[in-house]
Amino acid sequence: MGEAGADWPAVAEEVERLTAAGLWNPPPGTAMEILGLGRREVPHSRMVGWLLDPAGSHGLGPRLLDAFLRRAGRERPAGAPRAGEVRVEREVVLRGGDGPGDRRADLVVRLDGTPVVVEMKIDAQEGAGQTTDLAGHFRASHGIPLFVYLTLDGSPAVDPAFVPMSLRDVAHDLRAALATAPEPAGAAAAVGRRTAADYLETLGMLTRTNAAARAAARFWLRHGDARAYDEARAAAWTVLRELPDRTAHVLGQHPATAGDDGLRVVLRTERVQGSGGLLREDRVVLLTRERWTDGRGEPRAGVGFAVREHRHRDDSHWSQENMPYYGIWLADPAPARQPLLGRPRPPWGNWGADWDYFPLSLDGTEPDDDPADTYAARAAALLHTLWTAHEPALAALLDAQPPGDAQAAVRPA
């Protein structure tokens, strides 16, 4: 990209084109993705076992089995059993029981008396002595078995008897088989063929070889300038960090605030215990009333807007959890109270179940508009809308609950 950095108009044009084609951050679409099984070993071993069975309803015959054997350094012998005589066994227990200490083979393909033993790993690491035990068991009873260690990246097993193979290889062979196999005959075969194609898309997503991954690769190879993207990320965090103070300023200038002597704009920093023990500091701007204070002069309630401080390693990438949020703020939220905004979210700090994410879309703005000014104006308008809608309910709640010193220094989320 050179010293000039990313060509942002070209970046925007490319993103728009990929979005229109459904290739930019596509939602889950395959059956395994939708069911949340995309990284689970057992569903993958079942799918691979089904594809290796020449009699499977995929209608691909021995194409996948032959390709699998060739990659493992074997050829299907002449006079090998017919398709219906190849047996594929799954989760084969080696030691005659179901105890937690028993070894299991993920897949065993029995072909002409020679077992093909497949150990699969997606995210897990090999257990202590796992492949050594598998190799010893099958060598003791089957002469010269074939061992395959099937992983995402083709990493080797501890036992050198296992031939390393990648799921990327399986995806390549499945793509070739789907392209060369005859059209399926009958309704059941058509369903099986669609299932095989659906699994190919899952493998493509998992191994980053599908159309969306290739489009992302082309995007990065064309526009990827690490310095430019790092600068953009740092500038975005600067925008967010400015928002509470800018929002407080806009609120203070608002005619409705200036015309109400009892209305206060409060800026505060709150320490919140998040998931995994992570302690976060959130910068909060509140719209509240002078009389809604406790014995220390601290606010007891209000409507608020908050930004999470960018101070932790997990903030180096963007996620929904980094977004600003807003809602009804109570210093001591009663667990049994009903959500005033009607949104059943898990409580976060002083926000009870009444908070929601602040939208960060800049649709309808000009390129030269300062996003911090745009967001601050929107946040201030949103807080005034919430104030108009919920001040009576908050006033009734506080009138029924005398002030107390219940504000905690750190409140769990």
C-alpha positions as CSV (number, residue, x, y, z in Angstrom):
1,M,0.0,0.0,0.0
2,G,3.0,2.3,0.3
3,E,3.4,5.3,2.6
4,A,0.0,6.8,1.8
5,G,-1.9,4.1,3.7
6,A,-5.2,2.6,2.8
7,D,-7.3,4.0,-0.1
8,W,-10.4,4.5,1.9
9,P,-12.8,5.3,-1.0
10,A,-11.7,2.1,-2.6
11,V,-12.1,0.3,0.7
12,A,-15.7,1.6,1.0
13,E,-16.5,0.6,-2.6
14,E,-15.2,-2.9,-2.0
15,V,-17.1,-3.4,1.2
16,E,-20.3,-2.3,-0.5
17,R,-19.8,-4.7,-3.4
18,L,-19.0,-7.6,-1.0
19,T,-22.0,-6.8,1.2
20,A,-24.3,-6.8,-1.8
21,A,-22.9,-10.2,-2.8
22,G,-23.5,-11.6,0.7
23,L,-19.7,-12.1,1.2
24,W,-19.0,-9.6,3.9
25,N,-19.5,-10.9,7.4
26,P,-22.2,-13.4,6.3
27,P,-24.4,-14.8,9.0
28,P,-24.4,-18.5,9.8
29,G,-25.9,-20.4,6.9
30,T,-25.0,-24.1,7.1
31,A,-26.8,-26.6,9.3
32,M,-23.8,-27.2,11.5
33,E,-23.2,-23.4,11.9
34,I,-26.8,-22.7,12.8
35,L,-26.8,-25.5,15.3
36,G,-23.5,-24.3,16.8
37,L,-21.7,-27.6,15.9
38,G,-19.1,-26.1,13.5
39,R,-16.2,-26.8,15.9
40,R,-17.5,-30.0,17.6
41,E,-15.5,-33.1,16.8
42,V,-18.2,-35.7,16.9
43,P,-20.5,-34.1,14.3
44,H,-17.5,-33.7,12.0
45,S,-16.3,-37.3,12.5
46,R,-19.9,-38.5,11.7
47,M,-20.0,-36.4,8.5
48,V,-16.5,-37.6,7.4
49,G,-17.4,-41.2,8.2
50,W,-20.6,-40.9,6.1
51,L,-18.6,-39.4,3.2
52,L,-16.1,-42.2,3.3
53,D,-18.8,-44.9,3.1
54,P,-19.2,-45.6,-0.7
55,A,-22.8,-46.7,0.0
56,G,-23.7,-43.4,1.7
57,S,-26.7,-41.5,0.6
58,H,-24.5,-38.8,-0.8
59,G,-24.3,-40.8,-4.0
60,L,-20.6,-40.0,-4.5
61,G,-19.6,-43.7,-4.4
62,P,-16.0,-44.4,-3.4
63,R,-14.6,-41.0,-4.6
64,L,-14.0,-39.7,-1.1
65,L,-12.6,-43.0,0.2
66,D,-10.2,-43.4,-2.8
67,A,-9.0,-39.8,-2.4
68,F,-8.6,-40.3,1.4
69,L,-6.5,-43.5,0.9
70,R,-4.3,-41.8,-1.7
71,R,-3.5,-38.9,0.6
72,A,-2.7,-41.5,3.3
73,G,-0.3,-43.3,1.0
74,R,-2.4,-46.2,0.0
75,E,-4.5,-47.3,-2.9
76,R,-7.7,-49.2,-2.7
77,P,-6.6,-52.7,-3.7
78,A,-7.9,-54.4,-6.8
79,G,-10.6,-56.8,-5.8
80,A,-11.5,-54.6,-2.8
81,P,-15.0,-55.3,-1.5
82,R,-18.0,-53.7,-3.2
83,A,-19.4,-50.5,-1.8
84,G,-22.0,-52.2,0.3
85,E,-19.3,-54.3,2.0
86,V,-17.2,-51.4,3.3
87,R,-18.0,-50.8,7.0
88,V,-17.6,-47.5,8.7
89,E,-17.7,-47.6,12.5
90,R,-17.8,-44.6,14.8
91,E,-16.6,-44.0,18.4
92,V,-15.1,-47.5,18.6
93,V,-14.3,-48.4,22.2
94,L,-11.0,-50.3,22.5
95,R,-11.1,-51.7,26.0
96,G,-14.6,-53.2,26.4
97,G,-16.4,-50.6,28.4
98,D,-17.6,-47.1,28.7
99,G,-15.5,-45.9,31.5
100,P,-13.8,-42.5,31.2
101,G,-10.4,-44.2,30.9
102,D,-11.3,-46.2,27.8
103,R,-9.7,-45.2,24.5
104,R,-12.0,-44.7,21.6
105,A,-11.2,-44.5,17.9
106,D,-13.2,-41.7,16.2
107,L,-13.6,-43.6,13.0
108,V,-12.6,-47.1,11.8
109,V,-13.2,-47.9,8.1
110,R,-13.0,-51.6,7.6
111,L,-11.8,-52.3,4.1
112,D,-10.7,-55.7,2.9
113,G,-9.7,-56.8,6.4
114,T,-7.5,-53.7,6.9
115,P,-8.8,-51.1,9.3
116,V,-8.3,-47.4,8.5
117,V,-8.2,-45.8,11.9
118,V,-9.0,-42.1,12.0
119,E,-8.3,-39.8,15.0
120,M,-9.9,-36.3,14.5
121,K,-9.1,-33.1,16.3
122,I,-10.8,-29.7,15.8
123,D,-9.8,-27.5,18.7
124,A,-8.7,-30.1,21.3
125,Q,-5.1,-31.3,21.7
126,E,-4.1,-35.0,21.7
127,G,-4.5,-36.7,25.0
128,A,-1.5,-38.2,26.8
129,G,-0.5,-41.4,25.0
130,Q,-3.7,-41.3,22.9
131,T,-2.4,-42.1,19.4
132,T,0.3,-44.5,20.9
133,D,-2.5,-46.5,22.6
134,L,-4.6,-46.5,19.4
135,A,-1.7,-47.7,17.3
136,G,-0.8,-50.4,19.8
137,H,-4.3,-51.8,20.0
138,F,-4.9,-52.1,16.3
139,R,-1.4,-53.4,15.5
140,A,-2.0,-56.2,18.1
141,S,-5.1,-57.5,16.4
142,H,-5.1,-56.3,12.7
143,G,-1.7,-56.8,11.2
144,I,-0.9,-53.6,9.3
145,P,-3.6,-51.0,9.9
146,L,-3.6,-47.6,8.3
147,F,-3.6,-44.6,10.8
148,V,-4.7,-41.1,9.9
149,Y,-4.5,-38.0,12.2
150,L,-7.1,-35.6,10.8
151,T,-6.9,-32.0,12.0
152,L,-7.7,-28.5,10.8
153,D,-4.1,-27.7,9.8
154,G,-2.6,-31.2,9.2
155,S,-0.5,-31.1,12.3
156,P,1.3,-34.4,13.2
157,A,0.3,-36.8,15.9
158,V,2.6,-37.8,18.7
159,D,2.8,-41.4,17.3
160,P,4.6,-41.3,13.9
161,A,2.4,-44.2,12.6
162,F,-0.4,-41.7,12.1
163,V,-0.3,-40.0,8.7
164,P,-1.2,-36.3,9.2
165,M,-4.1,-35.0,7.1
166,S,-5.9,-31.7,7.0
167,L,-9.7,-31.1,6.8
168,R,-8.7,-28.6,4.1
169,D,-7.6,-31.7,2.1
170,V,-11.0,-33.3,2.7
171,A,-12.7,-30.1,1.6
172,H,-10.7,-30.1,-1.6
173,D,-11.5,-33.8,-2.4
174,L,-15.2,-33.3,-1.6
175,R,-15.4,-30.3,-3.9
176,A,-13.8,-32.4,-6.7
177,A,-16.2,-35.3,-6.0
178,L,-19.3,-33.1,-6.1
179,A,-18.1,-31.6,-9.4
180,T,-17.5,-35.0,-11.1
181,A,-20.2,-37.3,-9.6
182,P,-23.3,-38.0,-11.7
183,E,-26.5,-36.4,-10.8
184,P,-28.2,-38.1,-7.9
185,A,-31.0,-40.5,-8.8
186,G,-34.2,-40.2,-6.6
187,A,-35.4,-37.9,-3.8
188,A,-33.3,-39.5,-1.1
189,A,-30.1,-39.2,-3.1
190,A,-30.9,-35.6,-3.9
191,V,-31.2,-34.8,-0.2
192,G,-27.9,-36.7,0.5
193,R,-26.2,-34.7,-2.2
194,R,-27.4,-31.4,-0.7
195,T,-26.2,-32.5,2.7
196,A,-22.7,-33.2,1.3
197,A,-22.7,-29.8,-0.4
198,D,-23.8,-28.1,2.9
199,Y,-21.0,-29.8,4.7
200,L,-18.5,-28.6,2.1
201,E,-19.6,-25.1,2.9
202,T,-19.1,-25.8,6.7
203,L,-15.6,-27.1,5.9
204,G,-14.9,-24.0,3.8
205,M,-15.8,-21.8,6.6
206,L,-13.8,-23.8,9.1
207,T,-10.7,-24.0,6.9
208,R,-11.1,-20.5,5.4
209,T,-11.5,-21.8,1.9
210,N,-15.1,-20.9,1.1
211,A,-16.2,-18.0,-1.0
212,A,-16.6,-15.5,1.9
213,A,-13.1,-16.4,3.2
214,R,-11.6,-16.0,-0.3
215,A,-13.3,-12.6,-0.7
216,A,-11.9,-11.5,2.7
217,A,-8.5,-12.6,1.6
218,R,-8.8,-10.6,-1.7
219,F,-9.9,-7.6,0.3
220,W,-7.0,-7.8,2.7
221,L,-4.4,-8.4,-0.1
222,R,-5.7,-5.4,-1.9
223,H,-6.4,-3.0,1.0
224,G,-4.6,-4.4,4.0
225,D,-2.3,-1.8,5.5
226,A,-1.7,-2.7,9.1
227,R,-0.7,0.9,10.0
228,A,-3.8,2.4,8.5
229,Y,-6.1,0.0,10.3
230,D,-4.3,0.4,13.6
231,E,-4.6,4.2,13.2
232,A,-8.3,3.8,12.4
233,R,-8.9,1.6,15.4
234,A,-7.1,4.0,17.7
235,A,-9.0,7.0,16.3
236,A,-12.3,5.1,16.9
237,W,-11.5,4.5,20.5
238,T,-10.6,8.2,20.9
239,V,-14.1,9.1,19.5
240,L,-15.8,6.8,22.0
241,R,-13.6,8.1,24.9
242,E,-14.8,11.6,24.2
243,L,-18.5,10.8,24.1
244,P,-19.5,11.1,27.7
245,D,-18.0,14.5,28.2
246,R,-19.3,15.8,24.8
247,T,-22.8,14.3,25.6
248,A,-22.7,16.1,29.0
249,H,-21.9,19.3,27.3
250,V,-24.7,19.0,24.8
251,L,-27.1,18.1,27.6
252,G,-26.1,21.1,29.6
253,Q,-26.8,23.4,26.7
254,H,-30.2,21.8,26.0
255,P,-33.1,24.3,26.6
256,A,-35.0,21.6,28.6
257,T,-32.0,21.2,30.9
258,A,-31.3,24.9,31.3
259,G,-35.0,25.6,32.0
260,D,-35.3,23.2,34.9
261,D,-33.4,24.4,38.0
262,G,-33.7,20.9,39.6
263,L,-32.2,19.0,36.7
264,R,-28.6,17.9,37.0
265,V,-26.1,16.5,34.5
266,V,-23.6,14.2,36.3
267,L,-20.4,12.7,35.0
268,R,-19.0,9.7,36.9
269,T,-16.6,6.8,36.5
270,E,-17.9,3.4,37.6
271,R,-15.9,0.3,38.3
272,V,-17.8,-2.8,37.2
273,Q,-16.9,-6.5,37.7
274,G,-17.5,-8.2,34.4
275,S,-17.4,-11.8,33.3
276,G,-14.3,-13.8,34.0
277,G,-13.3,-11.5,36.9
278,L,-12.4,-8.6,34.5
279,L,-12.6,-5.2,36.2
280,R,-13.8,-2.5,33.9
281,E,-14.2,1.3,34.3
282,D,-17.2,2.8,32.6
283,R,-17.5,6.5,32.0
284,V,-21.2,7.5,32.6
285,V,-23.2,10.7,32.0
286,L,-26.5,10.9,34.0
287,L,-29.5,13.1,33.7
288,T,-30.9,13.2,37.2
289,R,-32.6,15.5,39.8
290,E,-31.0,17.5,42.5
291,R,-33.3,16.0,45.2
292,W,-32.5,12.4,44.0
293,T,-29.3,12.2,46.1
294,D,-28.2,10.1,49.0
295,G,-26.5,11.3,52.2
296,R,-23.2,11.8,50.4
297,G,-24.7,13.8,47.6
298,E,-24.4,10.9,45.2
299,P,-27.2,10.4,42.7
300,R,-29.7,7.6,43.5
301,A,-31.3,7.3,40.0
302,G,-31.4,8.8,36.5
303,V,-31.2,8.0,32.9
304,G,-27.8,7.6,31.5
305,F,-25.3,6.9,28.7
306,A,-22.0,5.1,29.3
307,V,-18.8,4.2,27.4
308,R,-16.6,1.3,28.5
309,E,-13.0,2.4,29.0
310,H,-10.5,0.9,26.5
311,R,-7.8,-0.4,28.9
312,H,-7.8,-4.1,28.5
313,R,-6.4,-6.7,26.0
314,D,-9.8,-7.9,25.0
315,D,-10.6,-4.4,23.7
316,S,-8.0,-4.6,20.9
317,H,-10.6,-6.2,18.7
318,W,-14.1,-4.9,18.1
319,S,-17.1,-6.7,19.5
320,Q,-20.6,-5.7,20.6
321,E,-19.5,-5.6,24.2
322,N,-17.3,-2.5,23.3
323,M,-20.3,-0.5,22.2
324,P,-21.7,2.4,24.3
325,Y,-24.9,1.7,26.1
326,Y,-27.8,3.6,27.7
327,G,-30.8,3.1,30.0
328,I,-32.3,3.6,33.5
329,W,-29.6,4.0,36.1
330,L,-30.3,3.1,39.8
331,A,-27.7,3.2,42.6
332,D,-29.3,0.3,44.3
333,P,-31.4,-1.6,41.7
334,A,-34.0,-3.8,43.4
335,P,-33.7,-7.4,42.0
336,A,-37.5,-7.8,41.7
337,R,-38.4,-4.6,39.9
338,Q,-39.7,-4.8,36.4
339,P,-37.6,-3.5,33.5
340,L,-38.8,0.0,32.8
341,L,-37.6,-0.2,29.2
342,G,-39.1,-3.6,28.8
343,R,-35.8,-5.2,27.8
344,P,-35.0,-8.5,29.7
345,R,-31.2,-8.2,29.7
346,P,-28.9,-9.5,32.4
347,P,-28.1,-6.6,34.8
348,W,-24.9,-4.7,34.3
349,G,-23.6,-2.7,37.3
350,N,-26.2,-0.1,38.2
351,W,-28.2,-0.7,35.0
352,G,-30.5,-3.5,36.1
353,A,-32.2,-5.0,33.1
354,D,-33.0,-1.6,31.6
355,W,-30.0,-1.0,29.4
356,D,-29.5,-1.4,25.7
357,Y,-26.6,-0.8,23.2
358,F,-26.3,2.6,21.6
359,P,-26.5,2.4,17.8
360,L,-23.3,3.5,16.1
361,S,-24.6,3.7,12.5
362,L,-23.6,6.9,10.7
363,D,-26.1,6.5,7.9
364,G,-27.3,9.9,6.6
365,T,-24.3,11.9,7.7
366,E,-21.7,13.6,5.6
367,P,-18.1,12.3,5.3
368,D,-16.8,15.5,6.9
369,D,-19.1,15.3,9.9
370,D,-17.4,14.6,13.2
371,P,-18.7,11.3,14.5
372,A,-18.2,12.4,18.1
373,D,-20.4,15.4,17.6
374,T,-23.0,13.3,15.8
375,Y,-23.1,10.6,18.5
376,A,-23.1,13.2,21.3
377,A,-26.1,15.0,19.8
378,R,-27.9,11.7,19.4
379,A,-27.1,10.5,22.9
380,A,-28.3,13.8,24.4
381,A,-31.6,13.6,22.5
382,L,-32.1,10.0,23.5
383,L,-31.5,10.8,27.2
384,H,-34.1,13.6,27.1
385,T,-36.6,11.2,25.4
386,L,-36.0,8.6,28.2
387,W,-36.3,11.3,30.8
388,T,-39.6,12.5,29.6
389,A,-40.9,8.9,29.4
390,H,-39.6,7.6,32.7
391,E,-39.1,10.5,35.2
392,P,-42.6,10.0,36.8
393,A,-41.9,6.3,37.4
394,L,-38.4,7.0,38.8
395,A,-39.9,9.7,41.1
396,A,-42.5,7.3,42.4
397,L,-39.9,4.6,43.0
398,L,-37.6,7.0,44.9
399,D,-40.4,8.5,47.0
400,A,-41.2,4.9,48.2
401,Q,-37.6,4.1,48.9
402,P,-35.8,6.4,51.5
403,P,-32.3,7.4,50.7
404,G,-29.7,4.9,51.9
405,D,-26.0,4.4,51.6
406,A,-26.2,1.3,49.4
407,Q,-23.8,2.4,46.7
408,A,-21.1,-0.3,46.3
409,A,-17.5,0.6,45.2
410,V,-17.5,-2.3,42.8
411,R,-20.8,-3.9,41.7
412,P,-20.9,-7.2,39.9
413,A,-22.4,-7.4,36.5
